[in-house]
């Protein structure tokens, strides 16, 4: 998948992956890849700065946890993050509906 296609959508993808359980950064990247059927491979240099930014604005919280015998920063969706994710989903549905309407092959009546 073209990495430019993710522009503007990464926050929603990260929040969605964290909706049901807290995860550490590498597990988030794995979840993105798995949930996309392997189409999304987001580099660590993109994911970690985005996670820190989402935490700074209050959509995520984090804490150190031991995972598989290693200390890792684990991220959790906050209530504010849940509300933002709902808004992102609504905006995405509207966007895909509008763009789909334009891109859908039109059946034209013959004159």
SERO-4910 file (N, C-alpha, C, O; in steps of 0.05 Angstrom, whole numbers):
BEGIN
 pado doro    nc1    nc2    nc3   cac1   cac2   cac3    cc1    cc2    cc3    oc1    oc2    oc3
  Unk    A     17    -24      0      0      0      0     18     25      0     39     25     13
  Unk    A     10     45    -15     24     70    -16     25     84     11      3     89     22
  Unk    A     48     89     23     50    102     49     36    129     50     26    137     71
  Unk    A     34    143     27     20    169     27    -10    166     32    -23    184     41
  Unk    A    -21    142     27    -49    137     31    -56    138     61    -79    143     69
  Unk    A    -36    133     78    -41    134    107    -41    162    119    -52    166    140
  Unk    A    -31    181    104    -29    208    114    -57    217    123    -76    216    108
  Unk    A    -58    227    147    -83    236    158   -100    215    172   -120    221    184
  Unk    A    -92    190    169   -108    168    180    -94    152    201   -106    135    215
  Unk    A    -68    157    205    -53    142    224    -64    144    253    -65    124    267
  Unk    A    -72    167    261    -82    170    289   -106    152    293   -107    138    313
  Unk    A   -125    152    275   -149    136    277   -141    106    278   -153     90    293
  Unk    A   -122     98    261   -113     70    261   -101     62    287   -107     40    298
  Unk    A    -84     79    298    -71     73    324    -92     72    346    -91     53    363
  Unk    A   -110     91    347   -131     91    368   -148     66    366   -156     54    386
  Unk    A   -155     58    341   -172     35    337   -159      9    347   -172     -8    359
  Unk    A   -133      6    342   -118    -17    351   -118    -19    382   -118    -41    393
  Unk    A   -118      4    395   -117      5    424   -145      6    437   -147      8    462
  Unk    A   -166      3    421   -193      6    432   -200    -15    453   -214     -8    472
  Unk    A   -191    -39    450   -200    -61    468   -179    -70    489   -186    -83    508
  Unk    A   -154    -63    484   -133    -72    503   -108    -55    500   -102    -45    479
  Unk    A    -94    -51    523    -69    -36    521    -48    -53    508    -47    -78    511
  Unk    A    -30    -40    492     -9    -54    478     16    -38    478     15    -13    481
  Unk    A     39    -51    475     64    -37    473     68    -31    443     55    -42    426
  Unk    A     87    -13    437     91     -4    409     94    -25    388     81    -24    367
  Unk    A    111    -45    394    116    -66    373     90    -82    369     84    -89    346
  Unk    A     75    -87    390     50   -102    388     29    -86    372     12    -97    358
  Unk    A     30    -59    374     13    -42    359     19    -44    329      1    -47    313
  Unk    A     45    -44    322     53    -47    294     44    -74    283     35    -76    261
  Unk    A     47    -95    300     39   -122    291      9   -122    287     -1   -134    267
  Unk    A     -7   -110    305    -36   -110    302    -45    -95    277    -63   -104    264
  Unk    A    -31    -73    271    -38    -58    246    -34    -76    222    -50    -77    203
  Unk    A    -11    -90    222     -5   -107    199    -25   -131    198    -35   -137    176
  Unk    A    -31   -143    220    -49   -165    221    -77   -157    212    -90   -170    196
  Unk    A    -87   -135    224   -115   -126    218   -118   -117    190   -140   -115    179
  Unk    A    -96   -109    177    -97   -100    149    -91   -123    129    -88   -118    105
  Unk    A    -89   -147    139    -82   -169    122    -54   -167    110    -49   -178     88
  Unk    A    -36   -153    124     -9   -150    115     -4   -126     97     19   -121     89
  Unk    A    -25   -111     91    -22    -88     73     -9    -64     87      4    -48     73
  Unk    A    -11    -62    113      0    -39    127     25    -47    142     24    -63    161
  Unk    A     47    -36    135     72    -39    150     82    -10    156     92      4    139
  Unk    A     77     -2    181     84     25    189    110     24    205    112      9    224
  Unk    A    130     40    196    156     39    209    156     50    237    139     67    244
  Unk    A    174     40    254    176     50    282    180     80    283    170     93    302
  Unk    A    194     91    264    200    119    263    175    136    258    175    160    261
  Unk    A    153    123    250    127    136    247    109    131    270     95    149    280
  Unk    A    109    106    280     90     98    301     97    111    328     79    123    341
  Unk    A    122    109    337    128    119    364    124    149    367    114    158    388
  Unk    A    132    166    348    127    194    351     96    200    352     87    217    366
  Unk    A     81    185    336     52    189    336     40    180    363     22    194    373
  Unk    A     50    159    374     40    150    401     46    171    422     29    177    439
  Unk    A     70    182    421     77    203    441     60    228    437     52    240    457
  Unk    A     55    235    412     38    259    407      9    254    416     -3    272    428
  Unk    A     -1    230    411    -29    223    420    -30    223    451    -51    230    462
  Unk    A     -9    215    463     -8    216    493     -7    245    503    -21    252    522
  Unk    A      9    262    490     11    290    498    -16    304    496    -23    321    513
  Unk    A    -32    297    476    -58    311    473    -80    297    489   -103    307    489
  Unk    A    -74    275    503    -93    263    521   -110    241    510   -128    231    523
  Unk    A   -104    231    486   -120    209    474   -109    182    484   -124    162    482
  Unk    A    -85    181    493    -72    157    503    -59    162    530    -51    185    536
  Unk    A    -57    142    546    -41    143    570    -21    120    568    -26    101    552
  Unk    A      1    121    582     20     99    581     32     93    608     31    110    626
  Unk    A     43     70    610     57     62    634     76     40    627     74     27    606
  Unk    A     97     37    643    116     16    639    105    -10    650     94    -11    672
  Unk    A    108    -31    634     98    -57    642    119    -78    633    134    -73    615
  Unk    A    120   -101    647    137   -122    638    121   -141    620    101   -152    628
  Unk    A    131   -143    596    117   -159    575    138   -179    565    158   -171    553
  Unk    A    132   -205    568    151   -225    559    178   -222    572    198   -228    559
  Unk    A    179   -214    597    204   -211    611    219   -185    606    241   -181    616
  Unk    A    208   -168    589    221   -143    582    203   -119    591    179   -121    589
  Unk    A    216    -98    599    201    -74    606    194    -59    580    212    -54    563
  Unk    A    169    -53    577    159    -39    553    139    -18    561    124    -22    580
  Unk    A    138      4    546    118     24    550     92     14    537     91      9    513
  Unk    A     71     12    553     45      2    544     26     25    542     23     41    561
  Unk    A     12     27    519     -7     49    514    -35     40    517    -42     17    511
  Unk    A    -52     58    528    -80     52    533    -97     76    523    -89     99    526
  Unk    A   -120     70    511   -138     91    502   -152    104    525   -162     90    543
  Unk    A   -153    131    526   -167    145    547   -196    150    538   -203    145    515
  Unk    A   -212    160    556   -240    166    549   -240    188    527   -257    186    508
  Unk    A   -223    207    529   -221    228    508   -213    215    481   -223    223    460
  Unk    A   -195    195    482   -187    181    458   -210    165    446   -212    164    422
  Unk    A   -227    154    463   -250    139    453   -269    158    438   -280    151    417
  Unk    A   -274    181    450   -292    201    437   -280    210    410   -294    212    390
  Unk    A   -254    215    410   -241    223    385   -243    201    364   -247    207    341
  Unk    A   -239    176    372   -241    153    354   -269    152    342   -272    147    318
  Unk    A   -289    156    358   -317    156    347   -320    177    326   -332    173    305
  Unk    A   -309    201    331   -310    223    311   -295    216    286   -304    222    264
  Unk    A   -272    203    289   -256    195    266   -271    174    249   -270    175    225
  Unk    A   -284    156    263   -299    136    248   -322    148    232   -327    141    209
  Unk    A   -336    167    244   -358    181    230   -348    196    206   -359    195    185
  Unk    A   -325    210    210   -313    225    188   -304    207    166   -308    213    142
  Unk    A   -293    184    173   -284    164    153   -308    153    137   -306    150    113
  Unk    A   -329    147    151   -353    136    137   -364    157    117   -372    150     95
  Unk    A   -365    182    126   -374    203    108   -355    206     84   -364    208     61
  Unk    A   -329    206     89   -309    209     68   -312    186     48   -313    192     24
  Unk    A   -313    161     57   -315    139     38   -341    139     23   -342    130      0
  Unk    A   -362    148     35   -388    150     21   -387    171     -1   -396    165    -24
  Unk    A   -376    194      4   -374    215    -16   -355    207    -38   -362    209    -62
  Unk    A   -331    197    -31   -312    189    -52   -322    165    -68   -318    164    -92
  Unk    A   -334    146    -54   -346    123    -68   -367    132    -88   -369    120   -109
  Unk    A   -383    152    -80   -403    161    -99   -392    173   -124   -403    171   -146
  Unk    A   -369    186   -121   -356    198   -145   -342    176   -161   -343    177   -186
  Unk    A   -329    157   -149   -313    137   -163   -330    114   -174   -321    100   -192
  Unk    A   -353    110   -163   -370     88   -172   -377     91   -202   -383    113   -211
  Unk    A   -374     69   -217   -381     71   -245   -410     80   -248   -428     69   -236
  Unk    A   -414     98   -266   -441    109   -270   -454     94   -292   -442     88   -313
  Unk    A   -479     87   -288   -495     74   -309   -510     97   -324   -526    111   -312
  Unk    A   -504     99   -349   -516    121   -365   -537    111   -383   -535     90   -396
  Unk    A   -558    125   -384   -580    119   -402   -572    128   -430   -561    149   -433
  Unk    A   -578    111   -449   -572    119   -477   -593    138   -487   -617    135   -481
  Unk    A   -584    158   -502   -602    178   -512   -608    173   -541   -623    188   -554
***
